[in-house]
Amino acid sequence: MTTRNFQALFHPEAIALIGASDRPGSVGEVVARNLASGGFRGPLRFVNPKGKAILGQPSYPTVADLPETPDLAVIATPAAAVPGLVADLGARGCGAAIVLSAGFEANDAPTEALRQALLDAAKPHLLRIVGPNCLGFLSPGHGINASFAKAAPPSGSVALVAQSGAVAAALMDWAPTHGLGFSHVVTLGNALDVDVADVLDHLGRDPETKAILLYLEGVRGARKFMSAARAAARSKPVVVIKGGRGQAGAKAAFSHTGALAGADAVYEAAFRRAGLLQVTELGDFLDAAATFAKGTPRLVRNLAILTNGGGAGVLAADALEREGTAPIELSEETRAALSKLAPANWSGRNPVDILGDAPAALYGQALEVLVKAPEVDAILALNCPTAVTDSTDAADAVINAAPRGWTPKPVLTAWLGGTGVVEARRRFARAGLPTFETPEAGVRAFALLRGYGLALDRLLHAPDGSEGAGDSATARAVVEGALAEGRTSLSPLEIQAVLGAYAIPIVETRIVGSPAEAGAAADDLGGEVALKVLSRDISHKSDVGGVRLGLEGASAVQAAADEILARVAALRPDARVEGFMLQPMLARPLAQEVLAGIVQDPVFGPLVMVGAGGVAVEVLKDRALGFPPLNDDLAREMVDATRISRLLKGFRDRPPADLARLAKVLVSLGRMATDLPEITELDLNPLLCDASGAVALDARIAVKRPDAATPSSAILPYPAHLARTVKVGDVTLCVRPIRPADAARLSEMVDLSTDHDVHLRFFGGMRHLSPDMTARLTQLDYDRHMAFVAEAPDGEIWGVGRLVEDPEGDSGEYALMVRSDRQDLGIGRMLLKEVLDYAAARGLKEVWGDVARENHRMRAMADAFGFRTHTDEDDMARVRVVLRIPEPA
C-alpha cells in the first residue's frame, strides 16, 4: 500500500486514544498525558469503556460514541480487542491507527490468526496500521505525541524511523542536550502494515524533513525497500544504523561465495547501492542529525581545518586519513591572505594553526579567508581552551564569519574541553552550526557530508542493458537440462558452456574416468597439467588432497591420480568419485588469485561477489558485494573496495592487472544473475588476474528451480524488452526506455526547442537542462519511473514521454515533450499512447498531468484521449488533466 492515507497519520485534524486510562503508570494514562501535553490543536478524544473522565476531559465508551471521526487513532488495549476496534474505526472513516498493544509477536498459530484478523479488519477501509507493539508516533511541530515515550523531543528538521522503540526512546532523550529536534519520529514495531519503505517514501517527499535517521534490523520486500530508499536518498540524506550485524546470512558449504556472503555484508552493499549513509554507533547517529539538520550541500569533497592548537589539528588530519582523504592543499593565494592576518610562525598550510594565543577576531578573519577560498569545500574550526583567550569569544567570531545558510560552504566546529566550553557549544547550536566534542567527531561529520555527495554520484550509475550481454538461451538450455535430471550442480563441461555463453574465460578442461585415462589425456594436452578429483560430493577439492599441480607426462599423472583416489578413500569414504579433470597449467607467475561469483541472499536475491581468492579465501574474508545489474563503474567500485585491489594495481616488479577485464567479468556475472535466477551460487576460484587479462582455473555452479519464496533481483534491470520500432509519417523511429547514455541528446533536444516549448514543459525560468537535472531525467531505476524516447535513425531524440508512479502504484503523473521542429508529425500522440499502454500494463488506475493553461496543443490531445480537466483556482497558470484507466476485461 505504501503512503495511502498517510495524511491522516502525519497531519490529522482529530485524534482519538482508544484505551485511555486514569490509572497512574499505565500505558493508557501515559499516552493520554503525552497527547494532552503535546500541543495538538485539533479535537483530542478519549475512549474508555467505563466512560469516566480522563485528565479532566470526558471519555466515550465506544468508537461509535465519538462526537467526530478521528483521522488518527491510538490504540492501547489488550491485543485480542484490537481487530474489532480497528474494524469499528474503519467503519467510521478513520484513516490511520497506531497500535501500541503488545501480544502480536509470537510465532504460533493463534497469534498468526490474530495478526491476520488485524489486517483483515483494516483492509476493507484502507485504514493504515503503524505497529503493533510499537512505542508510537511523534510529530513535535504539529503537537502530536502519540507515544508512551518518557519525554517529547523539540521540533526540528530531522526525521527518525526506528524498528526499535528502545532505540528511539534513547535518541529522543539525548536529542535536547545535543540541541537537536525532530520533524517526525516513527516507530514501526511489528510493521504488519506500514513498513520502512512506506515511511521512507513519505519522508523523502516531506518538505519539513531535511534528513532521515533510520534504525533498521531487517527488511521485508527488498525491491520495495531499495526503490523507496533510492528515491529518498536522491532528495535528502538518509543515515542508517543496522542492528543485528552478526553472521546470520548464508553459510553454504557448496562455494566460497556462499560461505562469505554474511547478512551484514549484504545489508552494507544494499545501503551503498541505495545511496544510504551507514554509521555504526548511536553517537554517530546524533552527530549525523546535527550535521544534516540545516540541509545538505551537494558537493563537499575536501576540508580545511582551522585550529589554535597544533595537536588538535594533527588529530583531525589523522582522522581524515582514516576516512580515506587528507586536508586539502591550500592555494598560494589563500596562504598569502592568511599570512597577512596570522602570526609570523603560523603553520603555513592546512591544518591552519593560528597558535594558542590567537585572539577571537583572528578566528573570524581566518575563517572568512577559508570561506572565500575556491579550493575549500568545508571547514572544521577547532578550539583548545587557553588561559590567554576566551573560547566563547572565539565561538562568536566563528558564528559571525560563517556563511548564512548551509549551502554555500558548511562550517563544522569542535570546541575541546568540558565546563569551559559549554556556553560556546550552546551558542553554536543556537546559531545552527554543528558542534562536536572532539576533532575526530568533527571529521566524521565532514565524512558524512562528503559521503552524501559520493552517494548521489553513485545513484547516477544506472546500467542501461548493454553491459555484459550474453547468450542467455544457450546458458538456460544447459541449466534446464541439469534441473530436468534432478541435479543441483552443473558438471565441468556444463560450467564451461554457461561461462562461455557470457564470454567469461575459463581454462580448457578435460574429463576422464580413470587414472589410466588421465595419463593418456595428459599426453594429448602436452606440457604441465593440473589434476583434480571429480566428485559432486566434494565441494572443496583441496580439503581432501584432491588437487595436484605441475604434473607432466602420463606416468606422473596416473600415479598422482592413484594417490588422490587413495587419499579420498581414507578421508571421505562416502564420496562418489566420478573421475578426474585435467587442465593445462597456465604460466602466469605474476597473476593474483581472485574470487568472483554469484550468491543468492534470502532477502535481497542475487548478488555478485569479488575478493581475494585461492585456498585461504575464507580465512582472508576479503570480499565486496554488488547488486546486479552492474556496469563498468559499479564493478570497478566493487574491486576498489577489496584489500586485494592494492595488489591488483601493481607493486614492485608486478605490473597492474587488467582491471577493466576483471570489471567485465563482474558485469557479465551480474547479467547472468538476472538472466538465470536458477543459479543459486557460482564460484570462480581462483580467477587469475594479471596484465594480460583474467581467466578462471576452477568454477562451481549450483542450481535450483525458483519457487514462491525465491526473491527476485532487488534492482530492476534495464527493460530492453519494451523497445520497438514505430512508423511516424515517412520516418521509422525507435521507441525505447531512456538510458543514461541519452543525457547529451536529451539536453540537445531541449536546446533545439523554443523558449515557449521549454516553458510549457518545465514551468519556470529554466532554459537549459543542468547536468544534475539531465542525470535525474535519464538515470532511472525503472521501478516507478519510466520514460520513453522517440529516437530518430540518426540517433537524435525527437520526443520523450514520461510516467512517474505514486508509491501506491495506483496512479502516475505523465509528462510529454516533443522537439519544437519535430511537432505536427504525430510523435506526441504516439508517445502519450505508449505511456498510457505502459500504465495499463502496470495496473495503474489513473494517469494525470499538470498542463499549462496556454498549452492548447497538449490540452486538445488530452481531450482526444479522454482526459478530464480539473481547474485549481489556487494555481491559475495550469490545469490538471486526469484519465481513469478502465479495468481489464
Disulfide bonds with the S-S distance in Angstrom:
none
